[in-house]
Amino acid sequence: MHEALLNILKDFGVNEVHFEVDSTNVKIFHFHKINGAELIRKLKLPDGRERAVMKYVLKNYKSKLTV
């Protein structure tokens, strides 16, 4: 499903997808790193939580799906 979403966005001409992952979601962070997301920066929120700001660069994205 994730691959399909990125492919659809790329087909619509989207170049980058930016998003945040909470530091408590370690598995989600690693999922995105394995799938090619780049870490932009880490933020510390006023309530003490940490977030990672990440992005997919779809211009360079190679799909793992075959049609």
ChimeraX attribute file (.defattr): number of C-alpha atoms within 10 A of each C-alpha:
attribute: neighborCount
match mode: 1-to-1
recipient: residues
	/A:1	6
	/A:2	8
	/A:3	12
	/A:4	12
	/A:5	10
	/A:6	20
	/A:7	19
	/A:8	11
	/A:9	14
	/A:10	18
	/A:11	11
	/A:12	9
	/A:13	11
	/A:14	14
	/A:15	14
	/A:16	16
	/A:17	14
	/A:18	13
	/A:19	14
	/A:20	16
	/A:21	16
	/A:22	15
	/A:23	16
	/A:24	11
	/A:25	11
	/A:26	10
	/A:27	10
	/A:28	13
	/A:29	19
	/A:30	12
	/A:31	12
	/A:32	17
	/A:33	15
	/A:34	10
	/A:35	15
	/A:36	16
	/A:37	21
	/A:38	15
	/A:39	17
	/A:40	13
	/A:41	10
	/A:42	15
	/A:43	15
	/A:44	11
	/A:45	9
	/A:46	7
	/A:47	6
	/A:48	8
	/A:49	11
	/A:50	15
	/A:51	19
	/A:52	17
	/A:53	17
	/A:54	20
	/A:55	18
	/A:56	20
	/A:57	17
	/A:58	20
	/A:59	11
	/A:60	11
	/A:61	16
	/A:62	12
	/A:63	12
	/A:64	10
	/A:65	8
	/A:66	4
	/A:67	3
